[in-house]
Amino acid sequence: MGRLDDRVAIVTGSGRGIGAATAKLFASEGAAVVVNDVDKDPAQETVEEITKAGGKAILNVDNTVTFDAARNLVAQTIEEFGKLDILVNNAGITRDKTFHNMDDEMWDFVLDVNLRTAFNNTRAAVEHMRSEAKKELEGQGAPAYHRKITFTTSTAALSGNPGQANYTAAKMGLVGLTRTLCIELGRFHINSNAVAPGFIETRLTAAKESSEDPNIGIPEGIRNMAMVMIPMGYPGQPEDVAKTHLFLASSDSDYVSGQVIVVGGGVVRY
Ligand SMILES: NC(=O)c1ccc[n+]([C@@H]2O[C@H](COP(=O)([O-])OP(=O)(O)OC[C@H]3O[C@@H](n4cnc5c(N)ncnc54)[C@H](O)[C@@H]3O)[C@@H](O)[C@H]2O)c1
């Protein structure tokens, strides 16, 4: 028996990194997963890995920076799997520059990908989740089970981080969403939590000097400095965050809402 048997989940940005690890883990625990990413090829690979292992997954390449796209993502999920129980807002991107060099384009792009997609996806998901829970509440006195929404903030946002005014503003916006939705949706047993990864080995934290995309990554010197600050002395892997997403998506966390869980090898942030 899996920890997510009979559950249907959307994981955004699941073509790579933390999202891909989360989609695969959820599927291995019994969930039907909608793999959403703007990059089709890696997302298709995630779907194929899941289905080859005997799991259930479909591909979606909507860029949910518009609400129509988010509605389409949720509609496709319901059409294919009949419902939506879990939304993991994981898609994220960086465009680092010191504040005095930051322009409108970098600000808008990073706010759109990190914050607006999560707002749109959550709005579209809540339309469905809340109305299902309301029917159950009226019919039998309580929602049938807890539905789960998770956001992805960052330890960089909780402490502030040079070169990331856009990213940290977006990621703290997600903390505000997490806490407000926890209160608004509590009576419908829709849990709202956030994970705050520390330093996790993905393309976002790869050395900029050898990065596949020159817009993404961290200069080698900063990487080394960041590594020294991790109490456990080693960087995290995408699977470390995926396991926390699993906890937050499963019934083990039914009485946990409004929380930000740091996954940072001992890094403490509030
Ligand atoms: N890696 C870390 O150390 C770290 C630390 C803190 C927070 N995070 C956050 O974790 C999340 C995952 O990051 P990662 O390190 O796995 O990055 P990644 O770049 O490996 O994966 C992110 C995926 O998101 C996709 N994506 C980008 N824009 C999208 C959009 N509009 N809609 C759907 N998908 C989109 C990308 O194509 C990519 O496949 C992000 O929100 C990131 O900000 C990562």
Ligand as a Chemical Component Dictionary entry (heavy atoms), coordinates in Angstrom:
data_LIG
# 
_chem_comp.id                   LIG 
_chem_comp.type                 NON-POLYMER 
_chem_comp.pdbx_formal_charge   0 
_chem_comp.three_letter_code    LIG 
# 
loop_
_chem_comp_atom.comp_id 
_chem_comp_atom.atom_id 
_chem_comp_atom.alt_atom_id 
_chem_comp_atom.type_symbol 
_chem_comp_atom.charge 
_chem_comp_atom.model_Cartn_x 
_chem_comp_atom.model_Cartn_y 
_chem_comp_atom.model_Cartn_z 
_chem_comp_atom.pdbx_ordinal 
LIG N1  N1  N 0  17.931 23.957 -5.971  1  
LIG C1  C1  C 0  17.909 24.646 -4.843  2  
LIG O1  O1  O 0  18.897 24.692 -4.097  3  
LIG C2  C2  C 0  16.685 25.404 -4.438  4  
LIG C3  C3  C 0  16.729 26.123 -3.248  5  
LIG C4  C4  C 0  15.605 26.815 -2.830  6  
LIG C5  C5  C 0  14.442 26.787 -3.582  7  
LIG N2  N2  N 1  14.427 26.075 -4.747  8  
LIG C6  C6  C 0  13.167 26.071 -5.498  9  
LIG O2  O2  O 0  12.810 24.749 -5.790  10 
LIG C7  C7  C 0  12.028 24.715 -6.992  11 
LIG C8  C8  C 0  12.624 23.701 -7.954  12 
LIG O3  O3  O 0  13.919 24.128 -8.301  13 
LIG P1  P1  P 0  15.037 23.177 -8.922  14 
LIG O4  O4  O 0  16.269 23.500 -8.200  15 
LIG O5  O5  O -1 14.540 21.793 -8.997  16 
LIG O6  O6  O 0  15.161 23.843 -10.380 17 
LIG P2  P2  P 0  15.289 23.204 -11.846 18 
LIG O7  O7  O 0  15.675 24.335 -12.725 19 
LIG O8  O8  O 0  16.129 21.992 -11.810 20 
LIG O9  O9  O 0  13.788 22.753 -12.173 21 
LIG C9  C9  C 0  12.764 23.701 -12.304 22 
LIG C10 C10 C 0  11.824 23.292 -13.429 23 
LIG O10 O10 O 0  10.802 24.291 -13.513 24 
LIG C11 C11 C 0  10.489 24.456 -14.892 25 
LIG N3  N3  N 0  9.795  25.722 -15.118 26 
LIG C12 C12 C 0  10.314 26.947 -15.268 27 
LIG N4  N4  N 0  9.341  27.833 -15.502 28 
LIG C13 C13 C 0  8.170  27.155 -15.468 29 
LIG C14 C14 C 0  6.816  27.518 -15.628 30 
LIG N5  N5  N 0  6.440  28.766 -15.868 31 
LIG N6  N6  N 0  5.874  26.552 -15.527 32 
LIG C15 C15 C 0  6.236  25.250 -15.322 33 
LIG N7  N7  N 0  7.513  24.855 -15.166 34 
LIG C16 C16 C 0  8.462  25.798 -15.242 35 
LIG C17 C17 C 0  11.826 24.367 -15.587 36 
LIG O11 O11 O 0  11.682 24.081 -16.970 37 
LIG C18 C18 C 0  12.501 23.243 -14.806 38 
LIG O12 O12 O 0  12.301 21.987 -15.422 39 
LIG C19 C19 C 0  12.043 26.147 -7.520  40 
LIG O13 O13 O 0  10.869 26.807 -7.104  41 
LIG C20 C20 C 0  13.245 26.744 -6.854  42 
LIG O14 O14 O 0  13.148 28.154 -6.751  43 
LIG C21 C21 C 0  15.517 25.380 -5.199  44 
# 
loop_
_chem_comp_bond.comp_id 
_chem_comp_bond.atom_id_1 
_chem_comp_bond.atom_id_2 
_chem_comp_bond.value_order 
_chem_comp_bond.pdbx_ordinal 
LIG N1  C1  SING 1  
LIG C1  O1  DOUB 2  
LIG C1  C2  SING 3  
LIG C2  C3  SING 4  
LIG C2  C21 DOUB 5  
LIG C3  C4  DOUB 6  
LIG C4  C5  SING 7  
LIG C5  N2  DOUB 8  
LIG N2  C6  SING 9  
LIG N2  C21 SING 10 
LIG C6  O2  SING 11 
LIG C6  C20 SING 12 
LIG O2  C7  SING 13 
LIG C7  C8  SING 14 
LIG C7  C19 SING 15 
LIG C8  O3  SING 16 
LIG O3  P1  SING 17 
LIG P1  O4  DOUB 18 
LIG P1  O5  SING 19 
LIG P1  O6  SING 20 
LIG O6  P2  SING 21 
LIG P2  O7  DOUB 22 
LIG P2  O8  SING 23 
LIG P2  O9  SING 24 
LIG O9  C9  SING 25 
LIG C9  C10 SING 26 
LIG C10 O10 SING 27 
LIG C10 C18 SING 28 
LIG O10 C11 SING 29 
LIG C11 N3  SING 30 
LIG C11 C17 SING 31 
LIG N3  C12 SING 32 
LIG N3  C16 SING 33 
LIG C12 N4  DOUB 34 
LIG N4  C13 SING 35 
LIG C13 C14 SING 36 
LIG C13 C16 DOUB 37 
LIG C14 N5  SING 38 
LIG C14 N6  DOUB 39 
LIG N6  C15 SING 40 
LIG C15 N7  DOUB 41 
LIG N7  C16 SING 42 
LIG C17 O11 SING 43 
LIG C17 C18 SING 44 
LIG C18 O12 SING 45 
LIG C19 O13 SING 46 
LIG C19 C20 SING 47 
LIG C20 O14 SING 48 
# 
